[in-house]
Amino acid sequence: MKKNLKVHYFQHIAGEGFGSCYDFLRQHQAQISATEFFALPFNLPVDLEALPDIDDVDLLIVMGGKMSVNDEALYPWLKVEKQWIRRYISAGKPAIGLCLGGQLIANALGAKVKPNHHQELGWTTVYRSRTVPKDCFALPAQFEVMQWHRETFEIPHGAIQLAENPACANQMYQVGKNVLGFQFHPEITPNTLRLFLDDDEELSIFNGDYIQSTIHLKKSVSEQFVVGNSILNEAIQYVLRS
């Protein structure tokens, strides 16, 4: 990882910050900056010029959020954010999308995002797809990670599906060597999970067979977070080698 790496992240809600990779990047002396879309008035127009210059970003990380990528009428900045992401990726630059972030990248590249047949909330097992070429990002054959979504992405044209599970067919994808999109939350930490669980309004809209109770999730132990955090750190190093 090069010195003075300039990392920029797009944050959509106050409670869903940089997560586990912040410490990892700081250990490598990365310069970290952010665009906090949640701090903007809902109806405030945002120009592309208000976002960073693409040449000033070495790595983009797109975080999660409560909104849908299709909510452009409620959050006008979503359209501009997707335009910026499309330009950035077209320049061949490294990007990682986490949950909503993975959906935003997929949508920016022309893939649909729609309600998943099953909502997922809690720790679930994810499986590496069986047809992944050997030169793609390497995942364990199966691993347990945190899920928190009601919608999901289709795999963008030209991308490779990397992971799946019975609840959600598309758990991760790769575009070229420089873009990785996650449906799950590899960045989650114990503190992030506590913030998620404090949002009673958000929790109340989830239902189905793949929803774990607040009581169950509050018993999560530190070892459960390590797998996802490690996968994300490896993902960062992978896209930066492109």
C-alpha positions as CSV (number, residue, x, y, z in Angstrom):
1,M,0.0,0.0,0.0
2,K,1.6,3.3,-1.1
3,K,2.4,6.1,1.4
4,N,0.0,9.0,1.8
5,L,-2.9,7.0,0.2
6,K,-5.9,9.4,-0.3
7,V,-9.0,7.5,0.8
8,H,-12.4,9.1,0.4
9,Y,-15.7,7.6,1.7
10,F,-19.3,8.4,1.0
11,Q,-21.4,8.3,4.2
12,H,-25.2,8.2,4.0
13,I,-26.4,8.1,7.6
14,A,-24.8,9.4,10.8
15,G,-24.7,6.0,12.6
16,E,-22.9,4.2,9.8
17,G,-19.3,5.5,9.6
18,F,-16.1,4.1,8.4
19,G,-16.1,1.0,10.6
20,S,-13.2,-1.5,11.0
21,C,-11.2,-0.3,8.1
22,Y,-10.5,3.1,9.6
23,D,-7.8,1.7,12.0
24,F,-6.4,-0.5,9.2
25,L,-6.0,2.5,6.9
26,R,-4.6,4.8,9.5
27,Q,-2.0,2.2,10.3
28,H,-0.8,2.6,6.7
29,Q,-0.7,6.4,7.1
30,A,-3.7,6.9,4.7
31,Q,-5.2,10.4,4.4
32,I,-9.0,9.9,5.0
33,S,-11.7,12.3,4.0
34,A,-15.5,12.0,3.7
35,T,-18.6,13.3,2.0
36,E,-21.4,13.2,4.6
37,F,-24.6,13.1,2.5
38,F,-26.7,12.7,5.6
39,A,-25.8,16.2,6.7
40,L,-27.3,17.8,3.6
41,P,-30.9,19.0,3.5
42,F,-33.0,16.4,1.7
43,N,-34.1,18.8,-1.1
44,L,-30.7,20.6,-1.6
45,P,-29.4,20.1,-5.2
46,V,-25.8,18.9,-5.3
47,D,-23.5,19.5,-8.3
48,L,-20.8,17.1,-9.3
49,E,-18.4,19.9,-8.7
50,A,-19.3,19.8,-5.0
51,L,-17.8,16.3,-4.8
52,P,-14.0,15.6,-4.7
53,D,-11.9,15.7,-7.9
54,I,-11.5,12.1,-9.1
55,D,-7.8,12.7,-9.4
56,D,-7.6,13.5,-5.7
57,V,-9.0,10.1,-4.7
58,D,-6.9,6.9,-4.6
59,L,-9.5,4.7,-3.1
60,L,-13.3,5.2,-2.7
61,I,-15.3,3.4,-0.1
62,V,-19.1,3.7,-0.3
63,M,-20.8,3.1,3.0
64,G,-24.3,1.7,3.8
65,G,-27.5,3.5,4.7
66,K,-31.3,3.2,5.3
67,M,-32.4,4.7,1.9
68,S,-32.9,2.8,-1.4
69,V,-30.7,3.7,-4.3
70,N,-34.0,4.3,-6.1
71,D,-35.1,7.1,-3.7
72,E,-33.8,9.9,-5.9
73,A,-37.0,12.0,-5.4
74,L,-36.4,12.0,-1.6
75,Y,-32.6,12.3,-1.7
76,P,-31.7,14.3,-4.9
77,W,-28.0,13.8,-4.2
78,L,-28.3,10.1,-5.0
79,K,-28.4,10.8,-8.7
80,V,-25.3,13.0,-8.5
81,E,-23.5,10.4,-6.3
82,K,-24.1,7.7,-8.8
83,Q,-22.9,9.9,-11.7
84,W,-19.7,10.6,-9.8
85,I,-19.2,6.9,-9.0
86,R,-19.7,6.0,-12.7
87,R,-17.1,8.5,-13.7
88,Y,-14.7,7.4,-11.1
89,I,-14.9,3.7,-12.0
90,S,-14.7,4.5,-15.7
91,A,-11.3,6.0,-14.9
92,G,-10.2,2.6,-13.7
93,K,-9.8,3.6,-10.1
94,P,-10.3,1.4,-7.0
95,A,-13.7,1.3,-5.2
96,I,-15.4,-0.8,-2.6
97,G,-19.1,-0.7,-1.8
98,L,-20.6,-1.9,1.5
99,C,-24.3,-2.9,1.6
100,L,-26.1,0.2,0.2
101,G,-22.7,1.1,-1.2
102,G,-22.5,-2.1,-3.1
103,Q,-26.0,-1.4,-4.4
104,L,-25.0,2.1,-5.4
105,I,-22.0,1.0,-7.4
106,A,-24.1,-1.7,-9.1
107,N,-26.8,0.7,-10.0
108,A,-24.3,3.3,-11.2
109,L,-23.1,0.6,-13.6
110,G,-26.6,-0.1,-14.9
111,A,-27.7,-3.0,-12.7
112,K,-31.1,-3.0,-11.0
113,V,-31.6,-2.8,-7.3
114,K,-34.9,-4.2,-6.0
115,P,-36.4,-5.8,-2.9
116,N,-34.9,-9.1,-2.1
117,H,-37.2,-12.1,-1.7
118,H,-35.9,-12.5,1.9
119,Q,-34.9,-9.7,4.2
120,E,-31.7,-10.3,6.2
121,L,-30.8,-9.0,9.6
122,G,-28.1,-10.6,11.7
123,W,-25.3,-13.1,11.4
124,T,-25.6,-15.5,8.4
125,T,-23.4,-17.9,6.6
126,V,-22.2,-16.8,3.1
127,Y,-20.7,-19.1,0.5
128,R,-18.1,-18.5,-2.1
129,S,-19.7,-18.9,-5.5
130,R,-18.7,-22.1,-7.3
131,T,-17.7,-20.6,-10.6
132,V,-15.3,-17.9,-9.5
133,P,-12.2,-17.7,-11.7
134,K,-8.9,-18.3,-9.8
135,D,-7.6,-14.8,-10.5
136,C,-10.5,-13.1,-8.7
137,F,-10.6,-11.9,-5.1
138,A,-10.2,-14.9,-2.8
139,L,-12.9,-15.7,-0.3
140,P,-13.2,-18.5,2.2
141,A,-15.4,-21.4,1.0
142,Q,-17.9,-20.2,3.7
143,F,-17.9,-17.6,6.4
144,E,-20.3,-15.8,8.8
145,V,-20.9,-12.1,8.5
146,M,-23.4,-9.4,9.5
147,Q,-26.4,-8.7,7.2
148,W,-28.7,-5.7,7.3
149,H,-30.7,-5.3,4.1
150,R,-34.1,-5.6,2.5
151,E,-33.1,-4.9,-1.1
152,T,-30.3,-6.3,-3.2
153,F,-28.4,-5.7,-6.4
154,E,-28.3,-7.6,-9.6
155,I,-24.8,-8.4,-10.8
156,P,-23.6,-5.6,-13.1
157,H,-22.9,-6.4,-16.8
158,G,-19.4,-7.8,-17.1
159,A,-19.0,-8.3,-13.3
160,I,-18.4,-11.6,-11.6
161,Q,-20.5,-13.0,-8.8
162,L,-18.2,-13.9,-5.9
163,A,-20.6,-15.0,-3.1
164,E,-24.1,-16.1,-2.3
165,N,-26.4,-17.7,0.3
166,P,-29.9,-19.2,0.4
167,A,-31.5,-15.9,1.5
168,C,-29.9,-13.7,-1.1
169,A,-28.4,-14.9,-4.3
170,N,-26.0,-12.0,-4.9
171,Q,-23.8,-11.4,-1.9
172,M,-20.7,-10.0,-3.5
173,Y,-19.4,-9.1,-7.0
174,Q,-16.2,-8.0,-8.7
175,V,-15.7,-5.6,-11.6
176,G,-12.4,-5.9,-13.2
177,K,-9.6,-6.0,-10.6
178,N,-10.4,-2.6,-9.0
179,V,-14.1,-2.8,-7.8
180,L,-15.7,-5.0,-5.2
181,G,-19.3,-4.7,-4.1
182,F,-20.6,-6.3,-0.9
183,Q,-24.2,-6.9,0.1
184,F,-23.2,-7.8,3.7
185,H,-21.4,-5.6,6.3
186,P,-17.7,-6.7,6.6
187,E,-16.9,-3.4,8.2
188,I,-19.1,-3.8,11.2
189,T,-17.7,-3.4,14.7
190,P,-19.2,-4.0,18.1
191,N,-19.8,-0.2,18.4
192,T,-21.4,0.1,15.0
193,L,-23.7,-2.8,15.8
194,R,-24.8,-1.0,19.1
195,L,-25.7,2.1,17.0
196,F,-27.7,-0.1,14.6
197,L,-29.6,-1.7,17.5
198,D,-30.4,1.6,19.0
199,D,-32.5,2.5,16.0
200,D,-35.9,1.1,17.0
201,E,-37.6,2.6,14.0
202,E,-35.3,0.9,11.6
203,L,-35.5,-2.5,13.3
204,S,-39.3,-2.4,13.2
205,I,-39.5,-2.5,9.4
206,F,-37.7,-5.9,9.2
207,N,-39.5,-9.2,9.1
208,G,-39.1,-12.7,7.8
209,D,-37.3,-16.0,8.4
210,Y,-33.8,-14.5,8.3
211,I,-34.2,-11.9,11.0
212,Q,-32.4,-12.3,14.3
213,S,-33.7,-10.7,17.5
214,T,-32.2,-7.7,19.2
215,I,-31.6,-9.9,22.3
216,H,-29.7,-12.4,20.1
217,L,-27.6,-9.7,18.4
218,K,-26.6,-8.0,21.7
219,K,-24.9,-11.3,22.6
220,S,-22.5,-11.0,19.7
221,V,-18.9,-11.7,20.7
222,S,-15.8,-9.9,19.4
223,E,-14.6,-13.0,17.5
224,Q,-17.7,-12.8,15.2
225,F,-16.6,-9.5,13.8
226,V,-13.0,-10.6,12.9
227,V,-13.9,-12.6,9.8
228,G,-15.7,-9.8,8.0
229,N,-13.1,-7.2,9.1
230,S,-10.3,-9.3,7.8
231,I,-12.1,-9.8,4.5
232,L,-12.5,-6.1,4.1
233,N,-8.8,-5.4,4.8
234,E,-7.8,-7.9,2.2
235,A,-10.3,-6.4,-0.2
236,I,-8.7,-3.0,0.2
237,Q,-5.3,-4.4,-0.6
238,Y,-6.7,-6.3,-3.6
239,V,-8.3,-3.4,-5.3
240,L,-5.3,-1.2,-4.7
241,R,-3.0,-3.6,-6.6
242,S,-5.1,-3.0,-9.8
